[in-house]
């Protein structure tokens, strides 16, 4: 199961009009959720720190998609 999730994350490429909303959702939803639940469980100070450090891999993923795989360039259909 974990290999299917990794394969999906690695090779998923939506159409051009859905790439930016996908990246916005990927960058905001996990980080806000992680920050919220860690603040509830551990308090504001520790929760924000956990949310900050938990968002680093998510932002690295988004930057890889945008800059290394050139997601913001439109594809030409031949």
N, CA and C of each residue as an Amber inpcrd file, in Angstrom:
protein
   234
   0.8180000  -1.2030000   0.0000000   0.0000000   0.0000000   0.0000000
   0.8560000   1.2580000   0.0000000   1.9100000   1.2400000   0.7970000
   2.7570000   2.4300000   0.8670000   3.4670000   2.6780000  -0.4570000
   3.7840000   1.5940000  -1.1870000   4.4380000   1.7610000  -2.4810000
   3.4990000   2.3720000  -3.5170000   2.2160000   2.0660000  -3.4280000
   1.2460000   2.6810000  -4.3260000   1.1160000   4.1700000  -4.0510000
   1.1510000   4.5510000  -2.7910000   1.0730000   5.9720000  -2.4250000
   2.3150000   6.7110000  -2.9150000   3.4820000   6.1040000  -2.7210000
   4.7250000   6.7280000  -3.1820000   4.7270000   6.8530000  -4.7050000
   4.2650000   5.8200000  -5.4050000   4.1960000   5.8690000  -6.8670000
   3.2580000   6.9750000  -7.3220000   2.1000000   7.0990000  -6.6570000
   1.1410000   8.1460000  -7.0160000   1.7410000   9.5290000  -6.7990000
   2.3930000   9.7360000  -5.6690000   2.9740000  11.0430000  -5.3740000
   4.0850000  11.3850000  -6.3620000   4.8530000  10.3850000  -6.7570000
   5.9960000  10.6340000  -7.6340000   5.5790000  10.9090000  -9.0720000
   4.5860000  10.1950000  -9.5780000   4.2590000  10.2770000 -11.0020000
   2.9520000  10.9850000 -11.3190000   2.2560000  11.5000000 -10.3360000
   0.9840000  12.1830000 -10.5850000   1.2450000  13.5270000 -11.2370000
   0.5740000  13.7920000 -12.3530000   0.7000000  15.0700000 -13.0380000
  -0.6740000  15.4600000 -13.5910000  -1.3600000  16.3730000 -12.9060000
  -2.6880000  16.7810000 -13.3880000  -2.5720000  17.6660000 -14.6260000
  -3.7140000  17.9500000 -15.2150000  -3.7100000  18.8560000 -16.3620000
  -3.2550000  20.2470000 -15.9020000  -2.8940000  21.0760000 -16.8540000
  -2.2660000  22.3590000 -16.5210000  -3.1470000  23.2360000 -15.6470000
  -4.4430000  23.2710000 -15.9200000  -5.3180000  24.1670000 -15.1480000
  -5.5140000  23.7000000 -13.7110000  -5.2040000  22.4400000 -13.3940000
  -5.3650000  21.9200000 -12.0440000  -4.0660000  21.8340000 -11.2690000
  -2.9460000  22.2060000 -11.8630000  -1.6600000  22.0780000 -11.1680000
  -1.5210000  23.0630000 -10.0120000  -1.8580000  24.3170000 -10.2350000
  -1.7250000  25.3090000  -9.1740000  -2.6850000  25.0380000  -8.0100000
  -3.9670000  24.7360000  -8.2690000  -4.8230000  24.3750000  -7.1300000
  -4.3400000  23.1290000  -6.3900000  -3.7880000  22.1490000  -7.1270000
  -3.2440000  20.9530000  -6.4810000  -2.0870000  21.3200000  -5.5680000
  -1.1700000  22.1490000  -6.0540000  -0.0290000  22.5450000  -5.2330000
  -0.4610000  23.3720000  -4.0260000  -1.4470000  24.2400000  -4.2020000
  -1.9590000  25.0150000  -3.0710000  -2.5890000  24.1010000  -2.0230000
  -3.3430000  23.1150000  -2.4730000  -3.9620000  22.1810000  -1.5320000
  -2.9100000  21.3380000  -0.8230000  -1.9090000  20.8840000  -1.5760000
  -0.8620000  20.0490000  -0.9770000  -0.0400000  20.8520000   0.0260000
   0.1640000  22.1250000  -0.2410000   0.9810000  22.9400000   0.6640000
   0.2090000  23.4050000   1.8980000  -1.0800000  23.6030000   1.7940000
  -1.8110000  24.1870000   2.9130000  -2.5200000  23.1660000   3.7900000
  -3.1850000  22.1980000   3.1940000  -4.0120000  21.2910000   3.9950000
  -3.2130000  20.4470000   4.9830000  -2.1390000  19.7780000   4.5830000
  -1.4100000  18.9840000   5.5860000  -0.7490000  19.8380000   6.6680000
  -0.2130000  20.9870000   6.2850000   0.4890000  21.8020000   7.2740000
  -0.4770000  22.4240000   8.2780000  -1.6170000  22.9030000   7.8080000
  -2.6040000  23.4780000   8.7220000  -3.1780000  22.3990000   9.6360000
  -3.4470000  21.2230000   9.0790000  -3.9720000  20.1270000   9.8870000
  -2.9640000  19.6840000  10.9430000  -1.7110000  19.5290000  10.5320000
  -0.6710000  19.1340000  11.4760000  -0.4960000  20.1770000  12.5780000
  -0.4740000  21.4420000  12.2080000  -0.3250000  22.5070000  13.1920000
  -1.5130000  22.5420000  14.1490000  -2.7010000  22.3980000  13.6240000
  -3.8980000  22.4470000  14.4740000  -3.8820000  21.3270000  15.5150000
  -3.7020000  20.1000000  15.0610000  -3.7740000  18.9830000  15.9950000
  -2.5980000  18.9510000  16.9570000  -1.4340000  19.4000000  16.5190000
  -0.3120000  19.4480000  17.4580000  -0.4970000  20.5840000  18.4660000
  -1.1320000  21.6870000  18.0750000  -1.4330000  22.7540000  19.0410000
  -2.4610000  22.2860000  20.0740000  -3.4320000  21.5200000  19.6370000
  -4.4300000  21.0020000  20.5710000  -3.7760000  20.0340000  21.5500000
  -2.8980000  19.1910000  21.0510000  -2.2990000  18.1540000  21.8850000
  -1.1770000  18.6780000  22.7780000  -0.3030000  19.5450000  22.2320000
   0.9170000  19.9270000  22.9490000   0.9790000  21.4010000  23.3580000
   0.0210000  22.2020000  22.9780000   0.0510000  23.6240000  23.3050000
   0.5000000  24.4430000  22.0970000   0.2910000  25.7460000  22.1990000
   0.5430000  26.6390000  21.0680000   2.0130000  26.6610000  20.6660000
   2.8870000  26.8550000  21.6140000   4.3080000  27.0360000  21.3040000
   4.9070000  25.7860000  20.6350000   4.6770000  24.6440000  21.2220000
   5.2210000  23.4020000  20.6660000   4.4740000  23.0180000  19.3860000
   3.1770000  23.2620000  19.3530000   2.3730000  22.9030000  18.1870000
   2.7790000  23.6520000  16.9390000   3.0510000  24.9390000  17.0700000
   3.4970000  25.7190000  15.9180000   4.8750000  25.2550000  15.4570000
   5.7270000  24.9000000  16.3950000   7.0520000  24.3880000  16.0320000
   6.9310000  23.0640000  15.2830000   6.0790000  22.1760000  15.7580000
   5.8630000  20.9020000  15.0620000   5.2840000  21.1500000  13.6700000
   4.3360000  22.0550000  13.5630000   3.7590000  22.3850000  12.2600000
   4.7790000  22.9770000  11.3110000   5.6600000  23.8030000  11.8320000
   6.7030000  24.3990000  10.9960000   7.6420000  23.3330000  10.4630000
   8.1310000  22.4810000  11.3390000   9.0750000  21.4590000  10.8870000
   8.3950000  20.3630000  10.0700000   7.1240000  20.1470000  10.2970000
   6.3890000  19.1840000   9.4810000   6.0880000  19.6820000   8.0900000
   6.1070000  21.0000000   7.9050000   5.8170000  21.5580000   6.5830000
   7.0350000  21.5840000   5.6700000   8.2140000  21.3770000   6.2000000
   9.4240000  21.4380000   5.3790000   9.4110000  20.3960000   4.2560000
   9.0970000  19.1150000   4.5090000   9.0530000  18.1640000   3.3880000
   7.9650000  18.4860000   2.3580000   6.8490000  19.0410000   2.8210000
   5.7710000  19.3920000   1.9060000   6.2080000  20.5090000   0.9650000
   6.8640000  21.5080000   1.4900000   7.3430000  22.6100000   0.6560000
   8.4510000  22.1360000  -0.2800000   9.2960000  21.2350000   0.1810000
  10.3310000  20.6600000  -0.6970000   9.6970000  19.9010000  -1.8530000
   8.6190000  19.1680000  -1.5840000   7.8960000  18.4480000  -2.6380000
   7.3250000  19.4310000  -3.6570000   6.6940000  20.5000000  -3.1800000
   6.1010000  21.4790000  -4.0930000   7.1680000  22.1860000  -4.9210000
   8.2840000  22.5340000  -4.3090000   9.3710000  23.1840000  -5.0540000
   9.9640000  22.2410000  -6.0880000  10.0610000  20.9610000  -5.7600000
  10.5670000  19.9900000  -6.7300000   9.6380000  19.9020000  -7.9320000
   8.3400000  19.8710000  -7.6770000   7.3770000  19.7920000  -8.7740000
   7.4190000  21.0440000  -9.6510000   7.5340000  22.2150000  -9.0250000
   7.4950000  23.4600000  -9.7910000   8.7910000  23.6830000 -10.5650000
   9.9350000  23.5270000  -9.9120000  11.1930000  23.9120000 -10.5370000
  11.9050000  22.7630000 -11.2450000  11.8810000  21.5630000 -10.6860000
  12.6110000  20.4580000 -11.3030000  11.7980000  19.7790000 -12.4090000
  10.4980000  19.6860000 -12.2300000   9.6600000  19.0570000 -13.2440000
   8.9270000  20.0790000 -14.1060000   9.1610000  21.3600000 -13.8890000
   8.5990000  22.4740000 -14.6690000   7.0810000  22.3610000 -14.8490000
   6.3910000  22.3130000 -13.7240000   4.9450000  22.1830000 -13.7460000
   4.2310000  23.4550000 -14.1990000   4.8630000  24.6020000 -14.1170000
   4.1650000  25.8400000 -14.4670000   4.3090000  26.2140000 -15.9290000
   4.9970000  25.3990000 -16.7080000   5.0840000  25.6220000 -18.1420000
   4.0020000  24.8060000 -18.8310000   3.3000000  25.4390000 -19.7610000
   2.2270000  24.7450000 -20.4640000   2.8120000  23.7410000 -21.4390000
   2.1250000  22.6290000 -21.5970000   2.5500000  21.6180000 -22.5540000
   1.8640000  21.8580000 -23.8880000   2.5850000  21.6230000 -24.9480000
   2.0170000  21.7680000 -26.2820000   1.5000000  20.4180000 -26.7510000
   0.2780000  20.3970000 -27.2130000  -0.2930000  19.1670000 -27.7420000
  -0.0370000  19.1290000 -29.2380000   0.6910000  18.1210000 -29.6790000
   0.9970000  17.9940000 -31.1100000   0.0370000  17.0590000 -31.7910000
